[in-house]
C-alpha cells in the first residue's frame, strides 16, 4: 500500500511538472519535511481507569514528502506520505489535505483526512490502520522554507493487543507535531 501511494504521488508530480512547463508556470510544488512529534494515546470513555497502563505517550521524529497541487491562488490539494518513528512503534501516514493560503501573508492552514498505519506483527490489519482528521497552521519563512504545526485526532477505535475482544476495550491516537519543510 505504501508503494502504491508513493507511485501515485510520483505520477501527480510528473503530471504537474508537465503542466507547469506547458503553461510557463515556474513553481515546482514538491516538498520534504521533518520534525518532532508527540504521540498521545487516549482511551475510550468505557475504561477511563486504565489510562496510562497500556501505551504511554512517546515523543518521536517524523519525515515526509508532500506535493502541492494548486487549484487556484488560494486553495491547493496536498497529498502526503510520512514515516514516524519513536521508542515504542513505527507509523506510516498517508494524507489528502486541503490547503488555504491567507492572501498577502505567509500564513496558511491545512485540514483533511489521513490514514495512520501502525507497524507490528502482533496486530490484525484492522488494528494497524486508523482513520484520522488533521488540522495544521503554517508559515512561509522564505520561498523555500516553511514551519508547520499540526494536530491529528484518530476517529477509529483500535483493540488492545492484551485483551483484543473484551467489551469496548479500545484506544485511539492523538498527534501533536511541529516541523520544518523545504520546497524544491
TORNU-771805 format. One record per residue: x, y, z of N, C-alpha, C, O in turn; residue in three letters. Coordinates in nm, 4 decimals, always signed. Example, Ala and Ser with C-alpha at 12.3 -4.5 7.8 and 13.67 -1.06 7.14 Angstrom:
BEGIN
n_u; n_v; n_w; ca_u; ca_v; ca_w; c_u; c_v; c_w; o_u; o_v; o_w; code
+1.3190; -0.5690; +0.7800; +1.2300; -0.4500; +0.7800; +1.3200; -0.3300; +0.7800; +1.4236; -0.3319; +0.8465; Ala
+1.2850; -0.2250; +0.7080; +1.3670; -0.1060; +0.7140; +1.2900; +0.0030; +0.7870; +1.3409; +0.1138; +0.8039; Ser
This chain:
BEGIN
n_u; n_v; n_w; ca_u; ca_v; ca_w; c_u; c_v; c_w; o_u; o_v; o_w; code
+0.0823; -0.1188; +0.0000; +0.0000; +0.0000; +0.0000; +0.0872; +0.1258; +0.0000; +0.0583; +0.2223; -0.0708; Unk
+0.1947; +0.1236; +0.0808; +0.2853; +0.2371; +0.0878; +0.3473; +0.2637; -0.0493; +0.3618; +0.3789; -0.0903; Unk
+0.3835; +0.1568; -0.1197; +0.4417; +0.1701; -0.2531; +0.3410; +0.2317; -0.3502; +0.3777; +0.3179; -0.4300; Unk
+0.2152; +0.1889; -0.3447; +0.1124; +0.2437; -0.4339; +0.0894; +0.3921; -0.4084; +0.0709; +0.4687; -0.5030; Unk
+0.0904; +0.4338; -0.2815; +0.0744; +0.5761; -0.2508; +0.1923; +0.6565; -0.3035; +0.1747; +0.7663; -0.3561; Unk
+0.3122; +0.6018; -0.2893; +0.4304; +0.6694; -0.3404; +0.4234; +0.6839; -0.4922; +0.4564; +0.7898; -0.5455; Unk
+0.3810; +0.5791; -0.5624; +0.3700; +0.5849; -0.7082; +0.2638; +0.6857; -0.7521; +0.2822; +0.7552; -0.8521; Unk
+0.1538; +0.6943; -0.6790; +0.0505; +0.7926; -0.7108; +0.1035; +0.9349; -0.6921; +0.0770; +1.0229; -0.7740; Unk
+0.1781; +0.9565; -0.5843; +0.2374; +1.0870; -0.5603; +0.3382; +1.1226; -0.6693; +0.3430; +1.2371; -0.7144; Unk
+0.4172; +1.0268; -0.7110; +0.5137; +1.0479; -0.8179; +0.4438; +1.0813; -0.9503; +0.4888; +1.1693; -1.0236; Unk
+0.3347; +1.0117; -0.9806; +0.2598; +1.0385; -1.1034; +0.2029; +1.1806; -1.1027; +0.2067; +1.2491; -1.2049; Unk
+0.1502; +1.2254; -0.9881; +0.0980; +1.3624; -0.9803; +0.2104; +1.4641; -0.9968; +0.1912; +1.5685; -1.0591; Unk
+0.3271; +1.4341; -0.9414; +0.4423; +1.5226; -0.9558; +0.4809; +1.5376; -1.1033; +0.5041; +1.6489; -1.1505; Unk
+0.4877; +1.4279; -1.1743; +0.5238; +1.4312; -1.3164; +0.4180; +1.5065; -1.3973; +0.4519; +1.5870; -1.4840; Unk
+0.2896; +1.4804; -1.3690; +0.1813; +1.5486; -1.4393; +0.1873; +1.6989; -1.4157; +0.1728; +1.7769; -1.5098; Unk
+0.2087; +1.7404; -1.2912; +0.2117; +1.8827; -1.2595; +0.3320; +1.9514; -1.3219; +0.3213; +2.0651; -1.3678; Unk
+0.4463; +1.8841; -1.3243; +0.5627; +1.9442; -1.3898; +0.5405; +1.9610; -1.5392; +0.5819; +2.0614; -1.5972; Unk
+0.4761; +1.8643; -1.6016; +0.4439; +1.8761; -1.7441; +0.3462; +1.9920; -1.7666; +0.3611; +2.0684; -1.8620; Unk
+0.2470; +2.0047; -1.6794; +0.1516; +2.1148; -1.6897; +0.2212; +2.2482; -1.6678; +0.1923; +2.3449; -1.7383; Unk
+0.3123; +2.2552; -1.5713; +0.3842; +2.3794; -1.5426; +0.4676; +2.4234; -1.6621; +0.4726; +2.5423; -1.6935; Unk
+0.5323; +2.3299; -1.7283; +0.6125; +2.3659; -1.8440; +0.5255; +2.4076; -1.9611; +0.5629; +2.4972; -2.0368; Unk
+0.4113; +2.3451; -1.9771; +0.3223; +2.3803; -2.0874; +0.2630; +2.5193; -2.0688; +0.2430; +2.5914; -2.1666; Unk
+0.2343; +2.5582; -1.9430; +0.1722; +2.6882; -1.9170; +0.2713; +2.7903; -1.8626; +0.2306; +2.8962; -1.8149; Unk
+0.4019; +2.7598; -1.8691; +0.5084; +2.8509; -1.8263; +0.4948; +2.8910; -1.6796; +0.5250; +3.0048; -1.6437; Unk
+0.4501; +2.7994; -1.5953; +0.4403; +2.8229; -1.4516; +0.5684; +2.7711; -1.3864; +0.5934; +2.6507; -1.3921; Unk
+0.6508; +2.8565; -1.3245; +0.7798; +2.8123; -1.2747; +0.7744; +2.7338; -1.1431; +0.8755; +2.6760; -1.1033; Unk
+0.6638; +2.7300; -1.0771; +0.6568; +2.6688; -0.9446; +0.6644; +2.5167; -0.9535; +0.5875; +2.4529; -1.0253; Unk
+0.7585; +2.4608; -0.8792; +0.7644; +2.3165; -0.8579; +0.7161; +2.2937; -0.7161; +0.7699; +2.3529; -0.6225; Unk
+0.6184; +2.2113; -0.6988; +0.5458; +2.2066; -0.5734; +0.5740; +2.0843; -0.4871; +0.4897; +2.0469; -0.4056; Unk
+0.6885; +2.0219; -0.5022; +0.7251; +1.9088; -0.4186; +0.8011; +1.9607; -0.2974; +0.8854; +2.0495; -0.3102; Unk
+0.7718; +1.9059; -0.1799; +0.8449; +1.9476; -0.0609; +0.8693; +1.8286; +0.0312; +0.7964; +1.7295; +0.0285; Unk
+0.9732; +1.8409; +0.1121; +1.0042; +1.7432; +0.2152; +0.9963; +1.8154; +0.3492; +1.0197; +1.9359; +0.3586; Unk
+0.9626; +1.7382; +0.4527; +0.9531; +1.7981; +0.5849; +0.9974; +1.6977; +0.6899; +0.9905; +1.5765; +0.6700; Unk
+1.0430; +1.7512; +0.8015; +1.0862; +1.6678; +0.9128; +1.0612; +1.7457; +1.0407; +1.0565; +1.8687; +1.0400; Unk
+1.0454; +1.6730; +1.1501; +1.0223; +1.7426; +1.2746; +0.9995; +1.6512; +1.3926; +1.0243; +1.5308; +1.3873; Unk
+0.9517; +1.7120; +1.4986; +0.9257; +1.6489; +1.6268; +0.7772; +1.6175; +1.6379; +0.6928; +1.6954; +1.5936; Unk
+0.7462; +1.5033; +1.6971; +0.6072; +1.4599; +1.7071; +0.5833; +1.3988; +1.8446; +0.6646; +1.3195; +1.8921; Unk
+0.4730; +1.4349; +1.9088; +0.4330; +1.3750; +2.0362; +0.3090; +1.2913; +2.0112; +0.2112; +1.3393; +1.9539; Unk
+0.3133; +1.1657; +2.0544; +0.2014; +1.0736; +2.0375; +0.1337; +1.0582; +2.1722; +0.1984; +1.0276; +2.2723; Unk
+0.0034; +1.0796; +2.1741; -0.0741; +1.0677; +2.2972; -0.1878; +0.9695; +2.2742; -0.2876; +1.0054; +2.2117; Unk
-0.1754; +0.8454; +2.3235; -0.2876; +0.7524; +2.3090; -0.3962; +0.7880; +2.4096; -0.3668; +0.8099; +2.5271; Unk
-0.5175; +0.7939; +2.3664; -0.6292; +0.8197; +2.4562; -0.7189; +0.6974; +2.4570; -0.7207; +0.6195; +2.3618; Unk
-0.7917; +0.6819; +2.5630; -0.8763; +0.5641; +2.5788; -1.0229; +0.6020; +2.5665; -1.0613; +0.7177; +2.5833; Unk
-1.1021; +0.5026; +2.5371; -1.2453; +0.5273; +2.5245; -1.3032; +0.5609; +2.6608; -1.2406; +0.5360; +2.7638; Unk
-1.4213; +0.6167; +2.6608; -1.4865; +0.6527; +2.7868; -1.5323; +0.5300; +2.8653; -1.5726; +0.5415; +2.9810; Unk
-1.5261; +0.4125; +2.8022; -1.5683; +0.2912; +2.8724; -1.4693; +0.2490; +2.9801; -1.5089; +0.1893; +3.0802; Unk
-1.3405; +0.2792; +2.9609; -1.2375; +0.2364; +3.0555; -1.1454; +0.3517; +3.0936; -1.0260; +0.3452; +3.0646; Unk
-1.1960; +0.4563; +3.1570; -1.1071; +0.5669; +3.1919; -1.0068; +0.5293; +3.3007; -0.9050; +0.5970; +3.3149; Unk
-1.0320; +0.4250; +3.3770; -0.9415; +0.3879; +3.4859; -0.8129; +0.3229; +3.4378; -0.7201; +0.3088; +3.5175; Unk
-0.8023; +0.2824; +3.3113; -0.6807; +0.2183; +3.2629; -0.5888; +0.3148; +3.1876; -0.4912; +0.2717; +3.1260; Unk
-0.6183; +0.4416; +3.1918; -0.5344; +0.5378; +3.1208; -0.3897; +0.5266; +3.1658; -0.3616; +0.5251; +3.2856; Unk
-0.2990; +0.5188; +3.0714; -0.1574; +0.5130; +3.1010; -0.1031; +0.3748; +3.1257; +0.0183; +0.3596; +3.1395; Unk
-0.1871; +0.2724; +3.1321; -0.1374; +0.1383; +3.1604; -0.0892; +0.0652; +3.0361; +0.0034; -0.0153; +3.0453; Unk
-0.1488; +0.0905; +2.9208; -0.1152; +0.0138; +2.8009; -0.0035; +0.0791; +2.7203; +0.1002; +0.0172; +2.6966; Unk
-0.0236; +0.2014; +2.6787; +0.0766; +0.2734; +2.5997; +0.0934; +0.4113; +2.6613; -0.0042; +0.4839; +2.6803; Unk
+0.2144; +0.4464; +2.6916; +0.2387; +0.5813; +2.7409; +0.2707; +0.6705; +2.6228; +0.3195; +0.6242; +2.5197; Unk
+0.2430; +0.7974; +2.6384; +0.2731; +0.8909; +2.5314; +0.4229; +0.8961; +2.5060; +0.5019; +0.8985; +2.6003; Unk
+0.4616; +0.8979; +2.3819; +0.6022; +0.8973; +2.3443; +0.6280; +1.0079; +2.2432; +0.5426; +1.0426; +2.1616; Unk
+0.7466; +1.0608; +2.2516; +0.7906; +1.1581; +2.1524; +0.8668; +1.0844; +2.0439; +0.9253; +0.9788; +2.0681; Unk
+0.8655; +1.1397; +1.9271; +0.9367; +1.0774; +1.8166; +0.9704; +1.1787; +1.7098; +0.9502; +1.2989; +1.7269; Unk
+1.0213; +1.1290; +1.6009; +1.0571; +1.2115; +1.4867; +0.9788; +1.1661; +1.3648; +0.9425; +1.0490; +1.3535; Unk
+0.9534; +1.2576; +1.2749; +0.8861; +1.2211; +1.1504; +0.9602; +1.2823; +1.0328; +1.0283; +1.3841; +1.0452; Unk
+0.9450; +1.2177; +0.9195; +0.9964; +1.2696; +0.7941; +0.8918; +1.2378; +0.6873; +0.8326; +1.1298; +0.6887; Unk
+0.8695; +1.3287; +0.5974; +0.7655; +1.3067; +0.4972; +0.7903; +1.3839; +0.3695; +0.8798; +1.4681; +0.3607; Unk
+0.7093; +1.3529; +0.2722; +0.7135; +1.4215; +0.1441; +0.5697; +1.4549; +0.1042; +0.4790; +1.3741; +0.1241; Unk
+0.5493; +1.5736; +0.0484; +0.4159; +1.6100; +0.0018; +0.4260; +1.6843; -0.1307; +0.5330; +1.7275; -0.1735; Unk
+0.3120; +1.6967; -0.1920; +0.3040; +1.7588; -0.3232; +0.1865; +1.8554; -0.3235; +0.0746; +1.8176; -0.2888; Unk
+0.2111; +1.9784; -0.3620; +0.1096; +2.0816; -0.3581; +0.0498; +2.0985; -0.4975; +0.1147; +2.1521; -0.5873; Unk
-0.0734; +2.0526; -0.5151; -0.1426; +2.0606; -0.6431; -0.2363; +2.1813; -0.6379; -0.3448; +2.1739; -0.5803; Unk
-0.1944; +2.2910; -0.6975; -0.2696; +2.4171; -0.6878; -0.4010; +2.4114; -0.7655; -0.4049; +2.3742; -0.8828; Unk
-0.5079; +2.4492; -0.6964; -0.6386; +2.4623; -0.7607; -0.6584; +2.6047; -0.8109; -0.7089; +2.6257; -0.9211; Unk
-0.6184; +2.7026; -0.7297; -0.6154; +2.8439; -0.7682; -0.5128; +2.9123; -0.6782; -0.4326; +2.8435; -0.6150; Unk
-0.5127; +3.0436; -0.6705; -0.4092; +3.1131; -0.5936; -0.4222; +3.0916; -0.4430; -0.3242; +3.1074; -0.3702; Unk
-0.5418; +3.0556; -0.3947; -0.5626; +3.0395; -0.2507; -0.5739; +2.8944; -0.2050; -0.5336; +2.8629; -0.0931; Unk
-0.6267; +2.8065; -0.2871; -0.6540; +2.6688; -0.2458; -0.5648; +2.5687; -0.3204; -0.5318; +2.5869; -0.4375; Unk
-0.5276; +2.4636; -0.2489; -0.4469; +2.3560; -0.3063; -0.4880; +2.2231; -0.2447; -0.5372; +2.2181; -0.1319; Unk
-0.4673; +2.1159; -0.3198; -0.4771; +1.9807; -0.2651; -0.3347; +1.9346; -0.2357; -0.2440; +1.9541; -0.3166; Unk
-0.3164; +1.8733; -0.1189; -0.1828; +1.8350; -0.0758; -0.1824; +1.6878; -0.0346; -0.2101; +1.6570; +0.0814; Unk
-0.1514; +1.5957; -0.1273; -0.1301; +1.4567; -0.0870; +0.0065; +1.4447; -0.0202; +0.1021; +1.5129; -0.0569; Unk
+0.0127; +1.3554; +0.0794; +0.1345; +1.3482; +0.1595; +0.1551; +1.2079; +0.2140; +0.0586; +1.1381; +0.2451; Unk
+0.2803; +1.1667; +0.2255; +0.3141; +1.0424; +0.2941; +0.4236; +1.0742; +0.3959; +0.5116; +1.1562; +0.3698; Unk
+0.4174; +1.0085; +0.5125; +0.5119; +1.0344; +0.6207; +0.5513; +0.9052; +0.6889; +0.4780; +0.8063; +0.6872; Unk
+0.6675; +0.9085; +0.7482; +0.7204; +0.7990; +0.8282; +0.7470; +0.8539; +0.9674; +0.8132; +0.9566; +0.9826; Unk
+0.6949; +0.7850; +1.0697; +0.7087; +0.8289; +1.2081; +0.7793; +0.7189; +1.2861; +0.7457; +0.6012; +1.2731; Unk
+0.8757; +0.7572; +1.3659; +0.9461; +0.6597; +1.4486; +0.9607; +0.7157; +1.5889; +1.0012; +0.8303; +1.6078; Unk
+0.9269; +0.6329; +1.6870; +0.9510; +0.6681; +1.8256; +1.0013; +0.5446; +1.8985; +1.0284; +0.4423; +1.8357; Unk
+1.0137; +0.5528; +2.0280; +1.0716; +0.4437; +2.1059; +0.9890; +0.3156; +2.0996; +1.0452; +0.2061; +2.0992; Unk
+0.8571; +0.3276; +2.0947; +0.7696; +0.2112; +2.1034; +0.7183; +0.1584; +1.9705; +0.6840; +0.0405; +1.9616; Unk
+0.7117; +0.2410; +1.8674; +0.6438; +0.1965; +1.7458; +0.6915; +0.2722; +1.6227; +0.7636; +0.3716; +1.6313; Unk
+0.6484; +0.2212; +1.5083; +0.6726; +0.2858; +1.3791; +0.5368; +0.3037; +1.3125; +0.4566; +0.2104; +1.3087; Unk
+0.5110; +0.4216; +1.2606; +0.3848; +0.4549; +1.1952; +0.4135; +0.5043; +1.0538; +0.5179; +0.5634; +1.0264; Unk
+0.3186; +0.4784; +0.9656; +0.3195; +0.5344; +0.8307; +0.1895; +0.6104; +0.8132; +0.0827; +0.5608; +0.8490; Unk
+0.1982; +0.7306; +0.7582; +0.0779; +0.8106; +0.7363; +0.0647; +0.8455; +0.5895; +0.1634; +0.8721; +0.5209; Unk
-0.0585; +0.8450; +0.5428; -0.0923; +0.8931; +0.4091; -0.2091; +0.9894; +0.4251; -0.3114; +0.9543; +0.4838; Unk
-0.1940; +1.1094; +0.3735; -0.2952; +1.2129; +0.3939; -0.3350; +1.2769; +0.2617; -0.2569; +1.2810; +0.1666; Unk
-0.4559; +1.3258; +0.2579; -0.5071; +1.4065; +0.1480; -0.5633; +1.5337; +0.2080; -0.6754; +1.5329; +0.2587; Unk
-0.4894; +1.6421; +0.2039; -0.5236; +1.7642; +0.2756; -0.5649; +1.8757; +0.1799; -0.5230; +1.8791; +0.0642; Unk
-0.6470; +1.9657; +0.2300; -0.6865; +2.0865; +0.1577; -0.6154; +2.2035; +0.2232; -0.6248; +2.2232; +0.3443; Unk
-0.5438; +2.2814; +0.1419; -0.4675; +2.3947; +0.1935; -0.5351; +2.5244; +0.1526; -0.5798; +2.5395; +0.0389; Unk
-0.5420; +2.6189; +0.2480; -0.5908; +2.7534; +0.2189; -0.4818; +2.8528; +0.2573; -0.4372; +2.8553; +0.3720; Unk
-0.4395; +2.9338; +0.1626; -0.3379; +3.0365; +0.1878; -0.4064; +3.1705; +0.2110; -0.4891; +3.2141; +0.1309; Unk
-0.3713; +3.2347; +0.3210; -0.4257; +3.3669; +0.3515; -0.3556; +3.4670; +0.2598; -0.2331; +3.4787; +0.2628; Unk
-0.4326; +3.5391; +0.1785; -0.3718; +3.6293; +0.0795; -0.2813; +3.7352; +0.1432; -0.3120; +3.7895; +0.2494; Unk
-0.1700; +3.7632; +0.0764; -0.0733; +3.8674; +0.1123; -0.0075; +3.8464; +0.2484; +0.0441; +3.9409; +0.3080; Unk
-0.0093; +3.7229; +0.2973; +0.0645; +3.6875; +0.4184; +0.1381; +3.5574; +0.3909; +0.1179; +3.4953; +0.2865; Unk
+0.2207; +3.5170; +0.4812; +0.2891; +3.3895; +0.4668; +0.2170; +3.2764; +0.5385; +0.2686; +3.1648; +0.5453; Unk
+0.0983; +3.3035; +0.5921; +0.0258; +3.2031; +0.6709; -0.0667; +3.1186; +0.5843; -0.1193; +3.1647; +0.4830; Unk
-0.0851; +2.9949; +0.6262; -0.1780; +2.9050; +0.5588; -0.2320; +2.8041; +0.6598; -0.1770; +2.7862; +0.7684; Unk
-0.3402; +2.7394; +0.6209; -0.3994; +2.6345; +0.7031; -0.4233; +2.5096; +0.6204; -0.4466; +2.5172; +0.4998; Unk
-0.4174; +2.3953; +0.6858; -0.4413; +2.2659; +0.6220; -0.5458; +2.1909; +0.7027; -0.5502; +2.2008; +0.8253; Unk
-0.6295; +2.1161; +0.6329; -0.7275; +2.0305; +0.7003; -0.7585; +1.9132; +0.6083; -0.7586; +1.9272; +0.4860; Unk
-0.7848; +1.7979; +0.6682; -0.8216; +1.6837; +0.5858; -0.8036; +1.5509; +0.6548; -0.7578; +1.5442; +0.7689; Unk
-0.8402; +1.4442; +0.5842; -0.8295; +1.3089; +0.6403; -0.6909; +1.2490; +0.6161; -0.6185; +1.2886; +0.5247; Unk
-0.6575; +1.1539; +0.6997; -0.5356; +1.0775; +0.6781; -0.5527; +0.9382; +0.7365; -0.6359; +0.9154; +0.8244; Unk
-0.4726; +0.8460; +0.6859; -0.4714; +0.7079; +0.7342; -0.3382; +0.6867; +0.8046; -0.2325; +0.7206; +0.7515; Unk
-0.3445; +0.6306; +0.9240; -0.2259; +0.6029; +1.0038; -0.2112; +0.4518; +1.0144; -0.3009; +0.3840; +1.0646; Unk
-0.0993; +0.3988; +0.9676; -0.0763; +0.2541; +0.9707; +0.0335; +0.2270; +1.0723; +0.1465; +0.2736; +1.0576; Unk
-0.0008; +0.1517; +1.1744; +0.0922; +0.1154; +1.2810; +0.1563; -0.0168; +1.2441; +0.0857; -0.1141; +1.2175; Unk
+0.2891; -0.0225; +1.2419; +0.3552; -0.1477; +1.2060; +0.3647; -0.2375; +1.3293; +0.3759; -0.1895; +1.4421; Unk
+0.3599; -0.3664; +1.3057; +0.3714; -0.4638; +1.4138; +0.3109; -0.5949; +1.3720; +0.2035; -0.5980; +1.3118; Unk
+0.3781; -0.7029; +1.4031; +0.3301; -0.8348; +1.3627; +0.2180; -0.8866; +1.4506; +0.1413; -0.9726; +1.4073; Unk
+0.2062; -0.8361; +1.5745; +0.1056; -0.8906; +1.6658; -0.0325; -0.8305; +1.6431; -0.1292; -0.8741; +1.7055; Unk
-0.0438; -0.7309; +1.5546; -0.1715; -0.6641; +1.5335; -0.2412; -0.7187; +1.4102; -0.1764; -0.7563; +1.3126; Unk
-0.3742; -0.7227; +1.4153; -0.4502; -0.7578; +1.2963; -0.4517; -0.6371; +1.2027; -0.4167; -0.5264; +1.2435; Unk
-0.4920; -0.6581; +1.0775; -0.4959; -0.5489; +0.9810; -0.5864; -0.4362; +1.0287; -0.5546; -0.3190; +1.0080; Unk
-0.6982; -0.4691; +1.0919; -0.7944; -0.3679; +1.1347; -0.7410; -0.2844; +1.2497; -0.7832; -0.1702; +1.2679; Unk
-0.6486; -0.3398; +1.3275; -0.5902; -0.2631; +1.4368; -0.4651; -0.1874; +1.3934; -0.4181; -0.1001; +1.4663; Unk
-0.4116; -0.2185; +1.2789; -0.2953; -0.1460; +1.2270; -0.3362; -0.0129; +1.1658; -0.2657; +0.0866; +1.1827; Unk
-0.4471; -0.0090; +1.0961; -0.4881; +0.1119; +1.0234; -0.5911; +0.1902; +1.1035; -0.6845; +0.1335; +1.1604; Unk
-0.5723; +0.3196; +1.1066; -0.6668; +0.4085; +1.1728; -0.6949; +0.5288; +1.0844; -0.6069; +0.5754; +1.0120; Unk
-0.8171; +0.5789; +1.0903; -0.8588; +0.6950; +1.0119; -0.8557; +0.8174; +1.1030; -0.9081; +0.8137; +1.2143; Unk
-0.7946; +0.9251; +1.0560; -0.7762; +1.0448; +1.1380; -0.8185; +1.1705; +1.0633; -0.8262; +1.1732; +0.9404; Unk
-0.8458; +1.2745; +1.1417; -0.8632; +1.4095; +1.0871; -0.7463; +1.4937; +1.1350; -0.7031; +1.4836; +1.2498; Unk
-0.6960; +1.5767; +1.0453; -0.5776; +1.6565; +1.0736; -0.6069; +1.8031; +1.0469; -0.6761; +1.8384; +0.9513; Unk
-0.5534; +1.8865; +1.1326; -0.5575; +2.0305; +1.1130; -0.4188; +2.0873; +1.1357; -0.3455; +2.0392; +1.2221; Unk
-0.3818; +2.1888; +1.0596; -0.2475; +2.2449; +1.0717; -0.2495; +2.3935; +1.0403; -0.3359; +2.4434; +0.9682; Unk
-0.1518; +2.4620; +1.0966; -0.1243; +2.6005; +1.0587; +0.0224; +2.6064; +1.0201; +0.1053; +2.5342; +1.0754; Unk
+0.0533; +2.6922; +0.9254; +0.1899; +2.7023; +0.8786; +0.2260; +2.8444; +0.8440; +0.1403; +2.9312; +0.8280; Unk
+0.3556; +2.8655; +0.8329; +0.4070; +2.9968; +0.7962; +0.5254; +2.9787; +0.7021; +0.6148; +2.8984; +0.7292; Unk
+0.5263; +3.0529; +0.5919; +0.6373; +3.0502; +0.4971; +0.7473; +3.1428; +0.5475; +0.7312; +3.2649; +0.5477; Unk
+0.8585; +3.0846; +0.5900; +0.9728; +3.1623; +0.6364; +1.0380; +3.2314; +0.5175; +1.0750; +3.3486; +0.5256; Unk
+1.0518; +3.1595; +0.4088; +1.1025; +3.2135; +0.2827; +1.0308; +3.1373; +0.1713; +0.9375; +3.0613; +0.1971; Unk
+1.0750; +3.1581; +0.0478; +1.0126; +3.0859; -0.0626; +1.0317; +2.9353; -0.0473; +0.9422; +2.8575; -0.0801; Unk
+1.1465; +2.8949; +0.0018; +1.1791; +2.7525; +0.0105; +1.1482; +2.6893; +0.1460; +1.1145; +2.5710; +0.1504; Unk
+1.1582; +2.7619; +0.2548; +1.1413; +2.7047; +0.3888; +1.0079; +2.7438; +0.4506; +0.9598; +2.8557; +0.4325; Unk
+0.9494; +2.6501; +0.5235; +0.8256; +2.6780; +0.5951; +0.8242; +2.6042; +0.7285; +0.8918; +2.5028; +0.7459; Unk
+0.7464; +2.6567; +0.8213; +0.7293; +2.5988; +0.9539; +0.5827; +2.5604; +0.9690; +0.4939; +2.6363; +0.9300; Unk
+0.5573; +2.4424; +1.0257; +0.4195; +2.3923; +1.0324; +0.3933; +2.3230; +1.1654; +0.4772; +2.2471; +1.2139; Unk
+0.2767; +2.3492; +1.2243; +0.2332; +2.2826; +1.3465; +0.1024; +2.2107; +1.3162; +0.0144; +2.2652; +1.2495; Unk
+0.0903; +2.0851; +1.3669; -0.0265; +2.0030; +1.3349; -0.0853; +1.9368; +1.4581; -0.0183; +1.9138; +1.5588; Unk
-0.2140; +1.9075; +1.4451; -0.2836; +1.8240; +1.5424; -0.3637; +1.7206; +1.4636; -0.4362; +1.7558; +1.3705; Unk
-0.3506; +1.5938; +1.5004; -0.4267; +1.4857; +1.4362; -0.5021; +1.4090; +1.5434; -0.4479; +1.3785; +1.6496; Unk
-0.6257; +1.3788; +1.5148; -0.7099; +1.3043; +1.6087; -0.7680; +1.1829; +1.5372; -0.8344; +1.1956; +1.4343; Unk
-0.7420; +1.0659; +1.5929; -0.7906; +0.9420; +1.5321; -0.9389; +0.9224; +1.5630; -0.9828; +0.9413; +1.6764; Unk
-1.0142; +0.8848; +1.4621; -1.1580; +0.8636; +1.4769; -1.1944; +0.7164; +1.4952; -1.3012; +0.6850; +1.5478; Unk
-1.1073; +0.6272; +1.4525; -1.1360; +0.4842; +1.4637; -1.0826; +0.4298; +1.5955; -0.9868; +0.4824; +1.6523; Unk
-1.1465; +0.3237; +1.6426; -1.1038; +0.2564; +1.7645; -1.0124; +0.1406; +1.7288; -1.0377; +0.0676; +1.6330; Unk
-0.9060; +0.1240; +1.8064; -0.8154; +0.0104; +1.7899; -0.8288; -0.0775; +1.9135; -0.8430; -0.0278; +2.0252; Unk
-0.8242; -0.2092; +1.8919; -0.8330; -0.3027; +2.0031; -0.6982; -0.3154; +2.0722; -0.5940; -0.3120; +2.0069; Unk
-0.7001; -0.3298; +2.2031; -0.5756; -0.3520; +2.2763; -0.5271; -0.4938; +2.2506; -0.6073; -0.5871; +2.2558; Unk
-0.3981; -0.5134; +2.2229; -0.3484; -0.6480; +2.1946; -0.3590; -0.7438; +2.3126; -0.3740; -0.8641; +2.2910; Unk
-0.3517; -0.6946; +2.4386; -0.3580; -0.7836; +2.5532; -0.4951; -0.8476; +2.5699; -0.5048; -0.9634; +2.6105; Unk
-0.5990; -0.7751; +2.5398; -0.7356; -0.8256; +2.5562; -0.8164; -0.7843; +2.4345; -0.8986; -0.6931; +2.4440; Unk
-0.7952; -0.8492; +2.3195; -0.8490; -0.7954; +2.1948; -0.9999; -0.7982; +2.1813; -1.0544; -0.7217; +2.1017; Unk
-1.0694; -0.8822; +2.2549; -1.2136; -0.8861; +2.2337; -1.2924; -0.8682; +2.3620; -1.4056; -0.9156; +2.3719; Unk
-1.2346; -0.8007; +2.4605; -1.3134; -0.7624; +2.5778; -1.4078; -0.6506; +2.5363; -1.3850; -0.5827; +2.4362; Unk
-1.5119; -0.6325; +2.6127; -1.6121; -0.5317; +2.5786; -1.5518; -0.3921; +2.5718; -1.5002; -0.3403; +2.6709; Unk
-1.5588; -0.3340; +2.4570; -1.5221; -0.1940; +2.4344; -1.3849; -0.1567; +2.4894; -1.3696; -0.0492; +2.5475; Unk
-1.2866; -0.2412; +2.4729; -1.1523; -0.2150; +2.5225; -1.0679; -0.1578; +2.4081; -0.9915; -0.2299; +2.3438; Unk
-1.0829; -0.0285; +2.3840; -1.0239; +0.0371; +2.2679; -0.9273; +0.1469; +2.3082; -0.9265; +0.1916; +2.4229; Unk
-0.8468; +0.1893; +2.2139; -0.7657; +0.3085; +2.2303; -0.7584; +0.3814; +2.0973; -0.7866; +0.3243; +1.9919; Unk
-0.7206; +0.5069; +2.1035; -0.7028; +0.5926; +1.9863; -0.5751; +0.6724; +2.0033; -0.5245; +0.6872; +2.1146; Unk
-0.5227; +0.7239; +1.8923; -0.4034; +0.8076; +1.8976; -0.4389; +0.9527; +1.8701; -0.5314; +0.9829; +1.7947; Unk
-0.3634; +1.0415; +1.9330; -0.3628; +1.1842; +1.9012; -0.2177; +1.2225; +1.8789; -0.1288; +1.1746; +1.9493; Unk
-0.1936; +1.3089; +1.7810; -0.0580; +1.3508; +1.7479; -0.0491; +1.5030; +1.7522; -0.1382; +1.5735; +1.7048; Unk
+0.0583; +1.5513; +1.8090; +0.0938; +1.6929; +1.8070; +0.2314; +1.6999; +1.7433; +0.3231; +1.6302; +1.7867; Unk
+0.2471; +1.7821; +1.6422; +0.3779; +1.7864; +1.5761; +0.4133; +1.9277; +1.5342; +0.3271; +2.0129; +1.5125; Unk
+0.5426; +1.9489; +1.5238; +0.5952; +2.0737; +1.4703; +0.7108; +2.0337; +1.3781; +0.7942; +1.9505; +1.4139; Unk
+0.7141; +2.0935; +1.2606; +0.8160; +2.0535; +1.1649; +0.8608; +2.1664; +1.0758; +0.7946; +2.2694; +1.0632; Unk
+0.9735; +2.1445; +1.0153; +1.0312; +2.2380; +0.9204; +1.0306; +2.1729; +0.7835; +1.0678; +2.0564; +0.7698; Unk
+0.9890; +2.2466; +0.6829; +0.9801; +2.1912; +0.5479; +1.0641; +2.2686; +0.4484; +1.0981; +2.3850; +0.4698; Unk
+1.0966; +2.2017; +0.3398; +1.1738; +2.2627; +0.2304; +1.1051; +2.2337; +0.0988; +1.0805; +2.1177; +0.0655; Unk
+1.0735; +2.3388; +0.0231; +1.0133; +2.3251; -0.1097; +1.1218; +2.3302; -0.2165; +1.2152; +2.4101; -0.2091; Unk
+1.1075; +2.2441; -0.3148; +1.2034; +2.2414; -0.4254; +1.1615; +2.3373; -0.5338; +1.2299; +2.3492; -0.6355; Unk
